[in-house]
C-alpha cells in the first residue's frame, strides 16, 4: 500500500492488516508533524509483546542486543574502553570486544534458559544488581593493579625534564606496565552479564518464555549477546583506532595507553564499588532518574548508571588519555630540542 500522511491525532495508534498477514505502523514524517502509515512487518524494540513468531523473537533479541551494545551502558562501555585502549591497536581492540562479549553472550544464553525454566527469580532481586556492581568493581580494580604490577600507581606522572634536567635526557620515570591478559576481559564479560536492566527484563520475561521448547530457550539470550558483540567489536576497534593516531612513538603509545587503561580500571572500579555500596545501603541516592524524549532503552531514563559511564569513560578514560598524550608530546619536543 502507498504511504499516507496522517495528522498527530493518530499518534500511538497501531493498525493491523490481517488479510496480508503483515502489520501497518506509524512513522513520523520527516518534513512535518504528521505520521506515515507503512506496510510490512513491524518490530517493537521498545516494548515487545508476546505472540511473535519464532523468527521475530530471535530477530528482536538480536536487534535489542545491537541497541544495548551501541548505547552507553555501565556494564559494557567502561570495560571495553579500558581493555581496547590498553591494547593500542585496531585488531587487538576488536579482539578485546569479541572476547568480552563472547563471555557476555554465554552468560545471557544461560540466563535465558533459566528464565524459560522459571529459575531466574533470584537474579531479579533488586539487591543482585548492586552486588554485580561490587563484583565488577573488584574485577576492574584487580585489572588496574595488574597493569601497574600491583603497585600504587594511580597518580603516575613523568618528571618535567625540560625544567628539572635540561642538560640530561632520561627516560620517563614511571613504573613498568604490563599488558592486560584477555582472560580478564572474558571474566569481566561473564560477570557483567548478571546485570539486570530494561534489556534483561524484556529478554527474560517476554522473549525467552515465548520460545516453543526448552531446547531452544537459550537462543534469545544468545542472539542478544551476538547483537551486543557486533557493536562491542566495532567500538573496540574504534577505541583501538584512537590509539593509532596519537602521533607518538610506539614506546610512548604503549605507556600512555597502559596508564589510561590502568587508571580507568582503577578509578572505575572504585566508583562501581561505591555504586554497589550505596545501592545496598542507601538506594534512594542511586535510583533517581531523568526522563528524556528519546524512546530508546539506556537513553530514555538517565540516572546514576548513565552518569557512571560518563565519569568513567569520558572523565577518567578520555581525560587520562588526553593528559598523558600531552605529557608524552612535551617530552618528545624537549628531547628533540636537546638534540
Secondary structure, DSSP 8 states (H G I E B T S, - for coil): ----EE-GGGTT--EEETTTTEEEEEEE-TTSS-EEEEEE----SSS--S---HHHHHHHHHHHHHHHHHS--TTTHHHHHHHHHHHTSHHHHHHHHHHHHHHHHHHHHHHHHHHHTT--GGGGSHHHHHHHHHHHHHHHHHHHHHHTTT---TT-----HHHH-TT--------------HHHHHHHHHHHTT--SHHHHHIIIIIGGG-S-TTTTTHHHHHHHHHHHHHHHHHHHHHHHHHTTS---HHHHHHHHHHHHHHHHHHHHHHHHHHHHHHHH-GGGT--EEE-S--STTTSEEEHHHHHHIIIIIIIIIHHHHHHHHHHHHHHHHHHHH-
